[in-house]
Amino acid sequence: MRVSRLGVCFSLIYLVPAIACVALALSSDDSKGRFVFLQLPIGQQLRALHLVGLNESLHGLSWATLYLLLCLPVVVMLYCIGWGLGLLLKRMS
């Protein structure tokens, strides 16, 4: 099974800024700045969970657990989208 280059590129478009935000948060001495940088990569997922009413189930979880629960599905979804687009482009050419 081959790895989809387009899928990896789509995933990296999300992962690189997310890793940069976590690195900036961990290197910051400002607690407000740390909170903002840790929240940036998962903000949209948190908003979607709030709209559905599932944000109460996330209380008490560490930020590392939240990242695993929220970022991993996004990375997998982006990879699958890139994989599907790669197949589509391959068939069209």
Contacts in CASP RR format, 6 or more apart in sequence:
PFRMAT RR
TARGET T0000
AUTHOR 0000-0000-0000
METHOD contacts of the structure
MODEL  1
MRVSRLGVCFSLIYLVPAIACVALALSSDDSKGRFVFLQLPIGQQLRALH
LVGLNESLHGLSWATLYLLLCLPVVVMLYCIGWGLGLLLKRMS
4 79 0 8 1.000
4 82 0 8 1.000
4 83 0 8 1.000
4 84 0 8 1.000
4 86 0 8 1.000
6 82 0 8 1.000
6 83 0 8 1.000
6 84 0 8 1.000
6 85 0 8 1.000
6 86 0 8 1.000
6 89 0 8 1.000
7 78 0 8 1.000
7 79 0 8 1.000
7 80 0 8 1.000
7 81 0 8 1.000
7 82 0 8 1.000
7 83 0 8 1.000
7 85 0 8 1.000
7 86 0 8 1.000
8 79 0 8 1.000
9 82 0 8 1.000
10 78 0 8 1.000
10 79 0 8 1.000
10 81 0 8 1.000
10 82 0 8 1.000
11 75 0 8 1.000
11 78 0 8 1.000
11 79 0 8 1.000
13 78 0 8 1.000
14 41 0 8 1.000
14 71 0 8 1.000
14 74 0 8 1.000
14 75 0 8 1.000
14 78 0 8 1.000
15 75 0 8 1.000
17 41 0 8 1.000
18 41 0 8 1.000
18 67 0 8 1.000
18 71 0 8 1.000
21 37 0 8 1.000
21 38 0 8 1.000
21 40 0 8 1.000
21 41 0 8 1.000
22 37 0 8 1.000
22 38 0 8 1.000
22 41 0 8 1.000
22 67 0 8 1.000
24 37 0 8 1.000
25 33 0 8 1.000
25 34 0 8 1.000
25 35 0 8 1.000
25 36 0 8 1.000
25 37 0 8 1.000
25 38 0 8 1.000
26 34 0 8 1.000
28 34 0 8 1.000
28 37 0 8 1.000
38 63 0 8 1.000
39 46 0 8 1.000
41 67 0 8 1.000
41 71 0 8 1.000
42 66 0 8 1.000
42 67 0 8 1.000
42 70 0 8 1.000
42 71 0 8 1.000
45 70 0 8 1.000
45 71 0 8 1.000
45 74 0 8 1.000
46 55 0 8 1.000
46 58 0 8 1.000
46 70 0 8 1.000
49 55 0 8 1.000
49 58 0 8 1.000
58 66 0 8 1.000
58 69 0 8 1.000
61 69 0 8 1.000
END
